[in-house]
Amino acid sequence: MIIDLPDTTVSQVAKQLVKVREEGGAVALGRVLTLVIAARNGVAEAAIDAANDASREHPMRVIVITTGEGESRLDAQIRVGGDAGASEVVVLRAFGDAASNEESLITGLLLPDAPVVAWWPEAAPVAPAQSPLGKIAQRRITDAATANDVRDRLALLGETHAPGDTDLSWTRLTHWREQLAAVLDQPPYEQITGVEVRGAAASPSTALLAAWLQMALDVPVRWSYEDPEHWAQGIKSVRLTRESGDILLERPTPGVAVLTQPGQPNHDLHLPRRTLRECLAEELRRLDPDVLYGRVITEGWEKLGPPETGE
């Protein structure tokens, strides 16, 4: 069900939400958090789709804010039932002066006594924790992969990092980190003496994986960018050097990885690029600060040298 509320106010939207709950039963009960999405019109629907999918694991209220120029007004839309997955979605389109204070737009719509997560699917504030939405959120999710210069964006995330901040470029590494940790848990238990990471120039995950490995293994890490014509997205390969021979985890094609180890047959692994829904659902599973990400984006990034190729 979709309810349009043109030229409205926040209080009228709140009253309509209560009315929907009373008419449709316990529609708004059982919500575990409020997810606030700040996005432009072009990406808002994709973000809502991802949130709806993630809501099947995390029932929540989703508040979407888009802003624009023009005469001061607030248009709203409420989506429940089949149009909102297991969540309820409130879309706020603010124009002119009505868009000047994002915090006041959502304060009256937050679920009582429930954590707040802020998500910027595209352009994020310079310092997310100091932004109007970031100040009221326990967790703040950004995506460095959408930046024009991913290395500059990572450096800025490190400089402005506050507990509760996280980035989806780190979340996309979960399966890579799991696979590499599993390999190192098998004999022979030899010391890693060198690491090489290769990936796409447009992927901030390449640098974050290199920074994490350098911190975790305390060894020099070489990292480089692939030619965009041959590899456009995500991690290409990780090579771990030790006395008995190299361990190589490499994607010959997107979605499939091959694990090569000395004295063992090659293993084909399913290692696709993670979807937006998967990354969002993972981030919503934990509402406490991601301490490891905080160390990687600050200490790890600061110690990591420049890539050997690329810009």
Order of alpha helices (4+ residues) and beta strands (2+ residues): beta-alpha-beta-alpha-beta-beta-beta-alpha-beta-alpha-beta-alpha-beta-alpha-alpha-beta-alpha-beta-beta-beta-beta-beta-alpha-alpha
